[in-house]
Amino acid sequence: MSATRPSKTNRTASAAPIAKNALPAQALPSFQDADAFYERLLDAHAGLTSTQSELLNARLILLLAHRVGDDRVLAQCIAAARDGVA
């Protein structure tokens, strides 16, 4: 079974959006085209099983955390992400 691709209009149906004031300035999006990033992320999941998608997400999270490298920023990002789903 492959991972399903959410529609553009239903991207955050399962999670509350992250408030800008919930994150430090270093953690706010700094890329120019958020939609292009989201499309690349969805494309990376295309054809994967749920288990493979979970593994891809875990690997991506660790790679991005390594790139950020600031424990305080990472802790704030984790808290902000958890706040939207729990």
C-alpha positions in Angstrom: 0.0 0.0 0.0 1.5 3.4 -0.9 1.3 6.5 1.2 -1.6 8.7 0.1 -0.9 12.3 -1.0 -3.1 14.9 0.7 -4.7 17.5 -1.5 -3.2 21.1 -1.5 -6.3 22.3 0.3 -6.2 19.6 3.0 -2.5 19.6 3.9 -2.9 20.4 7.6 -6.2 18.8 8.3 -4.7 16.5 10.9 -2.5 19.0 12.6 -2.9 22.6 13.8 -0.8 25.2 12.0 2.3 26.3 13.9 2.0 29.8 15.2 4.9 32.1 14.2 5.3 33.2 17.8 5.7 29.5 18.9 9.2 29.3 17.3 12.4 31.3 17.7 13.4 33.4 14.7 16.0 30.8 13.7 13.3 28.2 13.3 10.9 30.2 11.2 10.8 29.3 7.5 13.5 30.9 5.6 13.0 29.2 2.2 11.6 31.2 -0.7 8.9 28.7 -1.9 7.2 26.7 0.8 4.9 25.1 -1.8 7.8 23.9 -3.9 9.3 22.3 -0.7 6.0 20.6 0.2 5.7 19.3 -3.4 9.3 17.8 -3.2 8.4 16.3 0.1 5.2 14.7 -1.3 7.1 13.5 -4.3 9.7 11.8 -2.0 6.9 9.8 -0.5 5.3 8.8 -3.8 5.1 5.0 -4.1 6.3 4.3 -0.6 4.6 2.1 1.9 3.5 3.6 5.2 6.5 2.0 6.9 8.9 3.4 4.2 7.3 6.8 4.6 7.8 6.7 8.3 11.5 5.8 7.8 11.9 8.6 5.2 10.4 11.1 7.7 12.7 9.8 10.5 15.8 10.1 8.4 14.8 13.5 7.1 14.2 14.8 10.7 17.6 13.6 11.8 19.3 15.1 8.7 17.6 18.5 9.3 18.3 18.4 13.0 21.9 17.8 12.3 21.9 20.8 9.9 20.2 23.0 12.5 22.5 21.9 15.2 21.2 24.2 17.9 19.7 22.2 20.8 17.6 25.1 22.0 16.1 25.7 18.6 15.5 22.0 18.1 13.7 21.7 21.5 11.5 24.6 20.7 10.6 23.1 17.3 9.8 19.8 18.9 7.6 21.5 21.4 5.8 23.6 18.8 5.2 20.5 16.5 3.9 18.4 19.4 1.6 21.2 20.5 -0.2 21.0 17.1 -1.0 17.3 17.4 -1.4 16.4 21.0 
